[in-house]
Amino acid sequence: MNDRIIRNDRINEYFILLLFTFCSFRFYSYIGFSTRMMSAIFYVAQVLMLGYCASTVFQGRGNTLFSVMRYILIVSWFSLIPAWAFWEQSLVFGVVATTFLSVITVFFFMWKHDFDDDELSKFVILLGLIYVVLWFYSLTNLPMMTFGVINSDDAMLWNEERGMLRINFVGCTSLVLTYFLALNQTFNKKSLKWAVFAAFLFVMIVLQLTRQIIFCAGAVTLVYVFLKSKRLMVIMAGGFLALYLFSVSVSFDKNGVVGSMVELTKSQTKYREHKGDARIDEYPFFFSEASKNFITDIIGNGVSYSSTPYGKAYKRMQNKGNYLSDVGYASMFFYTGWIGLALYIFLFVYCLSRKVPPHLEYTLLFIGYLIIADIAADWYAKADGQIALATCVYLISKYGRSRNEMGEDEPKEHTPHLVES
């Protein structure tokens, strides 16, 4: 009887984890749902999760990664004060806006209920497969966009400059994390099944038509393959060389996917040579000009809400070509100050300094990916990015150990509620 109750409780906890994730994703912005309703559900879900996990957040116990995640959450919420004091944004709108950075609270939900690696690996795979299924479903409904954003006139966003209609909505980072899991399992289990699955997921990543995602995932893959199998790396390098030599003598159809992306890259490269890269201009702007004063430099400016004076000020920044979504590390600084930026950088570096069991190396791959990807976008702050980051940090905090510890055997499992020695 007790076992049945425990099992039912676990099912309920897993259901809540999934429900919170879908609410945070605004149910993938399905076109049949009201945008305002999905936003309202998102705000309520964040506040309820924060309230539910408050005792865990402030319990004062935990390892180093727990503490860092707690400080990141605290400094994110504290930033609504400078938004009120210096940008004239009311605290009510500040609370609503700050939920944008509150999805990582799911880390403390995982901690509170002590999820294990098998449960969260299934969680990762499920989110990745859901995205794939929804992507193909959206493909069948073209030219109408089934999932993702719409403009103010309720018209679908159309983009064919990359050779096909770009289908890309929240959950893409879940796809990337699932790919790293499959890649990790390919080497861990030496399984053809996982290798095929990983190859399929990488093709899906390419079909997102976002070059920085493709590049960052590809770069991390090459490093991981090199560390795991230098022979395979040589074969892959030979294959890439052959493809390069082949591509020199072959002209791609400019209307095709590959040709369009090549032409787009060339045109943007020429533009940046003459006009400069927008991100190169955005970084110094947000680090030296946009912040209100030395206080907001330290503790952050907070997140703006569109209808407030702060939101209108940020809109003017956007009109001049400055977007926080383009510059991940600058957005960390602008939202949460030097304190927040230092915490995020410490989080990434500390995670990579840990040693995890072989089957959890995908968590380190994702952290490495995020470090590179955040240079040119704020993937860390998007809902799917926060869910993926929280999942990886939790697993590293639970199963990781210092690389300086003696012995080469598999790390012993940590209980996340114990203080690290």
N, C-alpha and C positions, 0 to 999 in steps of 0.2 A: 504493500500500500504506500509506504514512504517512498519507495523507488519510483512509483508511478507519479506521485506528487512532485518529486524532484525533477523527473523527466518532463512533466507538463510545465513546470516553472521555467525550465530551460528553453522549451519551445516558445513560451511567451516572451522570454528575454530575446531570443533570436528574432522573433516576429517584430518586437519593438525596434531592434537594431535595423531591420530592413525597412520598417515603416518610417523611421526617422531619416534614413538615407533617401528614400523616395520623396519624402516631404522636402528635404534639403535640396534635392534635384528638381523640385517643383514638378514632380511627376513628368520629367523630361520635356516640360513645356509643350505637352501635346496640344495640337491646334484646337481640339474639341473642348478644352477646358478654359475657363475664364482666367485671364492673366492676373486680374486682381484677386480672385479667389485663391489661386495658387500662391501668390505672394503672401496673402494673409495666413495661409496654412504654413508657409515657410516661417514667418515671424513667430507664430504661436508655437511651432515645433521647437524652435531654438530656445525660446523662453522656458518652455516646459522641461526640456532636457537640461538646461542650465540649473533650474530649480531642483530637479531630481538629483543631479550630480553635485550640488553645492557642498553637501557634507563631505563628499569624497575629495573635492577640489581643495577644501580647506582643512583636511584632516591632519596636515602637518607631517605626514609620514610618506615614505616612498623613496625610490632611487633617484639618481641624477636626472634621468630623462623625464620622470614624473614631475620633478620640481621645475624643469625647464618648460614643460608643457603648461604647468600651472601658471608660471610667470608670464608666458606668452598670452594666455587667456586673460589674466588679470590686467596686463598692460593694454591689451586690446580694448577691454571694457573701460578702463580708466581713461582712455583717450577721448571718451565722449565729454569729459570735463573741459579740456582745452578747446574742443569744438564749440562748446557752449560759451566759454569765457572769452575766446579770441575771435571766433567766427560767427557769433550770434545765432547759433543753432540751438533750439530748445532741447532740453534733456529728453523729452518724449520722442522727438524725431531722432535724437542721438541714439537712443536705445534701439529704435527701429533700424537705423542705419548700421549700427554696430553688430547686429545679428549676422551681417555679411561675413564677419570674421569669426563667428561663434560656432561654426559647424564642427570645429576640432574638439568641442565638448564631448563628442562621441568617444574620444580617447578615455575619458573618465568613466563613461558608461561601460566600456570594455573592461576597464580596471575594476570597477565596482562588482561586476559579475564574473570576473576571472575567466574570460574566454580563453580557450586553448588554441594552439596552432592549427589543428585540424579544422576546427569550427571556422576560424577566420580564413583559412585557405579556401574552404568551400564558399565562404562569403565573397571573397575576391573573384573566384571563378564565376559565381552566379552573376555578379554585377557585370563582368566582362561579357558573358553570354547574352545577358539581357540587352546590352548595348548593341551587340552584333545582330540579334533578332530584330530589334527596333530599327536598326540601320537598313536592313534588307526590306523590312516592311515599308519604311519610308521610300526606299528605292522603287517599290512597286507603285507608289502613288505619285511619282513625278509626272508633270512638273510642279505639282503642289507640294510644299514642304509640310510634312506631317508633324515633325518634332523640331524644336528650336525656336529662335526668336522671330518676331514679325515686326514690321515697322508701324509707325503711328497710324497709317491708313489701313491697317490690317491686311496689307499686301505681302505676299511671301517674298522673302529675300532671295534674289536670284543672282547667281555668280557662276558664269561659265568661262571665265578667263583662264581657268586651269584645265580646260579640255573636256570637262563634264560638269554637271551641276554638283556643287559642293554640298554634301550632306554632313553636317558637323554640329553636334549639340552636346549638352552636358552629359558626361559619362565617358567622354573620349579618354580621360585620364584613367578611368577604370579599365578600359581596353588595354592601355599601356601597361598597367600593373599586372593584369592577367597574362599579357604576353611575357613579361619578365618571369612570372611564376612558371609558365610553360617552358620557357628557355632553361630556367633553373632545374626543373624536373627532367628535362631532356638529358642533362649531364648527370644529375643525381641518380636517376634510375636507368640511364642508358637505354631509353625507351624510344622506339621508332614512333609509337603512337603520340608521345609528347612532342617529338620533333616535328611531326606533321601538323600538330595542333599549333605549335609555336610559329611555324612557317605560315600557316593560314592567318594567324593573328597579326603577323607582321605585314602580310598583304593588306589586311584590313586597316592597319595603321597607314600604309601608303595611300589607300583609298580615301583617307581623310583629307588628302591634298593640302596638308599643312606642313610646309617644308621644315620648319624648326622641330616639329614633333618627329618627323621622319629622320632628320639628321641626328637629333639627340638620342633617340632610341637606337639608331644604327651605330652611333659612336660607342654607347655603353655596351651594345652587343659585341662589337669588335674587341673591346678591351676584355670583356668577360670570356669570350671564346679564346683569346690569346692566353689568358691566365689558366684556362682549363685544358686547352689542347693546342699546342703550338703547331702540330702537324695539320690540324684542321684549319688553323689560322692561315697557314701557308697555302692550303688549297683554296680557301676563300679569297685570299689576296690574289692568287693566280686567276681565279674566276673574275674578280673585279677588274684586273688588268686586261683580261681578254674582252670583257664587256666594254672597257674604255676604248681599246684599239678597234673593236667592232663599231663602236658608236662614232668614231672619227670618220669612218668611211661610209656611214649610213646616215641619211638625213631623215629625221623624224617628221611625220606629218604635223604641221603647226596647229592643226585643228584637233589632234589627238591629245590624250592625257599627258604623255611624256613630253611631246613636242611643245604643248602649251605651257607646261611648267618650266621647261628649259627657256622658252622665249620670255616668259614672265620674269624669270630670274635674271636673264640678260638685260631686259629693259629696266628692271629695278636697279641693277648694278650700275648701268649707265647713268640713271637718274641720280643715284647716290654719289657718283663720281663728280657730278656737276653741282648738285644741290646739297649733298651731305646726307648722311643717314639720320632719319628723324630720331631714332633712339639715342644717338650720340648727342643730340641736342637736348633730348628730354631728360637724360640723367643729370646733367649739371643744373638744368632748370629746377627740378624737384629737390635736388640736394642743396642748392644755394639761393634760389629765388622764391620758390613757392611757399615755403614754410613761413609762418607768421613772425616768429621771434626765436630767441635762443631757448626759451622754455619749451616751445613746441619742437624745436630741434632735438631736445632731450627726451621728451615724453610723447611726442607725436601730435598731429593735428586732428586725429580721429577721422571717421568716415562721414562723408557728406550725404545729406538727403536732398534730392533734386529741387524741392519746392522752397527750401530754406535759403537765407542769404549765403550760407556756406555752399550750398548746392549750386547756386547761381554763379558764385565766384569760380567754382570748379568748372562750370560750363564755359565760362570765359577762357579758362586755361585750355580747354579742349578746342575752342574755336581758333586758338592760336597754334593748334597742332600738338598739344601736350596731353598725353593719355597715360594715366597710371597703369592701365592694363597692358601697356607696351613694355614696362620696365619693372620687373619683379622686385629687385632689391631696392630700387628707388621708392616703390610703393610701400615696402616694409618700413623704410625710414619715414616717409611722409605720414603714414597712418600711425605708427607707434614709436617714432623717434629713434635716436641712436640706441636706446635701451632695447627696443623691439628688434631692430636690425641685428644687434649683437646677439640677442637670444636666438634668433632664427639661424644665424651663421654658426653659433655654438652648437645648436641642435643638429644641424647637418654634419658638421665635422665630428661631433661626438658619436653620432650614429655610425659613421664610417670607421670610427676607431674601435668599434665593438666586433667581436667574433661571434657568429651565430652558427647553429647547426647547419649542415650542408643543404638541407631541404628548405631552409629559410633565407638563403642567400639572395632570393629575389627582393627581399626588403632592402638590402643594401644597394642592389642594382637600381631600385626605384629612387632611393635617396640620391644616388649619383646622377641619375637622370634629371631629377628635380633641380639639383645644383646648377646644371648646365641650362636647362629649359627656362629657369627663372630669370636668366639674364635678359631675355627678350620678351618676356610676358609674365603676368602674375598668376601662373598656374597654381602656386601655393595657396592663393586666396580664393580660387574658384571652389564651388561646393564639392565637385568630384575630386579635386586636388586635396582638399582638406580631409575628406573621408579616407582617401588612399594614404595620405601622410600620417593620419592618426593611427590607422591600422598597422602601418610599417613600424612606426615609433613604439607602439604598444608591444608588438612582437619582439622588437629588438630589446626593449626594456625588460621583458619577461624572460627571454631566452639568451640574451647576449651576455658576454663577459669581456673583460679586458684582454686585448691581444698579448699583453705582457704576462698573463698568468701562465704558470708552469704547465707543461703537458700538451700533447697534441691531440688528445682524445676529444670527443664531441663535448661541447659545453653542457654542463649540468643545467637542468631546468631550474629556473628561478621562480619563486613565487612573487608576484608583483607587489605584494604588500609588505615585503621584508626590506629593511634598509640595507643598501649595499655596504659591504665591508670596505 
